[in-house]
Amino acid sequence: MHASAVGAPLLLLHGTADGAGDSTGGSELTAFANAGPFVTALQQHAKPVENKYFDGAGHNGLFIDTRQHEETEQLVAAFLRKELP
């Protein structure tokens, strides 16, 4: 997806260990190396984006790590409260 085509606010949650070698389901497409440039591109196009990186987490860390799961729930709930009328 190109950042210029984004039409809604985004919440990007990403594990820093996500990628092709990630044993939890990551790939080159989901690699953490793609996250920073995408956030930068969104910002350059004045697209609303919030991001949170989970240190050491893989692609499916949300389902493996209780702390990450709970923090993700809180972040998503706060984001939706803010963005939905």
C-alpha positions as CSV (number, residue, x, y, z in Angstrom):
1,M,0.0,0.0,0.0
2,H,1.2,3.5,-0.8
3,A,1.0,6.0,2.1
4,S,-0.6,8.6,-0.2
5,A,-3.6,6.2,-0.6
6,V,-4.4,5.9,3.1
7,G,-7.7,7.4,3.9
8,A,-8.2,6.7,7.6
9,P,-6.1,7.2,10.7
10,L,-3.8,4.2,11.4
11,L,-2.6,2.5,14.5
12,L,0.6,0.6,13.7
13,L,1.6,-2.1,16.2
14,H,4.7,-3.9,15.3
15,G,7.2,-6.4,16.9
16,T,10.8,-5.5,16.4
17,A,11.7,-9.2,15.6
18,D,9.0,-9.5,12.9
19,G,10.4,-10.6,9.6
20,A,11.2,-13.6,7.3
21,G,13.2,-15.4,10.0
22,D,10.5,-14.9,12.6
23,S,9.2,-18.3,13.9
24,T,5.8,-16.8,14.8
25,G,4.7,-16.2,11.2
26,G,6.5,-13.2,9.9
27,S,7.6,-12.7,6.3
28,E,9.5,-10.2,4.2
29,L,6.2,-8.4,3.7
30,T,5.7,-8.0,7.4
31,A,9.3,-7.3,8.3
32,F,10.0,-4.7,11.0
33,A,12.4,-3.0,8.6
34,N,9.3,-1.9,6.6
35,A,7.6,-0.2,9.6
36,G,9.7,2.9,10.1
37,P,9.8,3.9,6.4
38,F,6.0,3.4,6.2
39,V,5.4,5.6,9.2
40,T,7.7,8.2,7.8
41,A,5.9,8.1,4.4
42,L,2.5,8.5,6.1
43,Q,3.8,11.5,8.1
44,Q,5.2,13.0,4.9
45,H,1.8,12.8,3.3
46,A,0.2,14.3,6.5
47,K,-1.7,11.0,7.2
48,P,-2.6,10.5,10.9
49,V,-0.6,7.6,12.3
50,E,0.2,6.3,15.8
51,N,2.8,3.6,16.2
52,K,4.0,1.4,19.0
53,Y,7.0,-1.0,18.6
54,F,7.2,-4.1,20.9
55,D,10.9,-4.8,21.6
56,G,11.8,-8.3,20.7
57,A,8.3,-9.4,19.7
58,G,7.7,-11.4,16.6
59,H,4.8,-11.3,14.1
60,N,2.3,-12.9,16.4
61,G,3.6,-11.6,19.7
62,L,0.2,-10.3,20.6
63,F,-1.0,-13.9,20.9
64,I,2.1,-15.2,22.8
65,D,3.0,-12.5,25.3
66,T,0.4,-11.6,27.9
67,R,1.9,-8.2,28.6
68,Q,1.9,-7.3,24.9
69,H,-1.7,-8.6,24.6
70,E,-2.9,-6.4,27.4
71,E,-1.0,-3.4,26.2
72,T,-2.4,-3.9,22.7
73,E,-5.9,-4.0,24.0
74,Q,-5.4,-0.7,25.9
75,L,-3.8,1.0,22.8
76,V,-6.5,-0.2,20.4
77,A,-9.3,0.8,22.8
78,A,-7.8,4.3,23.3
79,F,-7.3,4.7,19.6
80,L,-10.8,3.7,18.8
81,R,-12.3,6.0,21.5
82,K,-10.3,8.9,20.0
83,E,-11.0,8.2,16.3
84,L,-14.6,7.0,16.3
85,P,-17.4,9.5,16.8
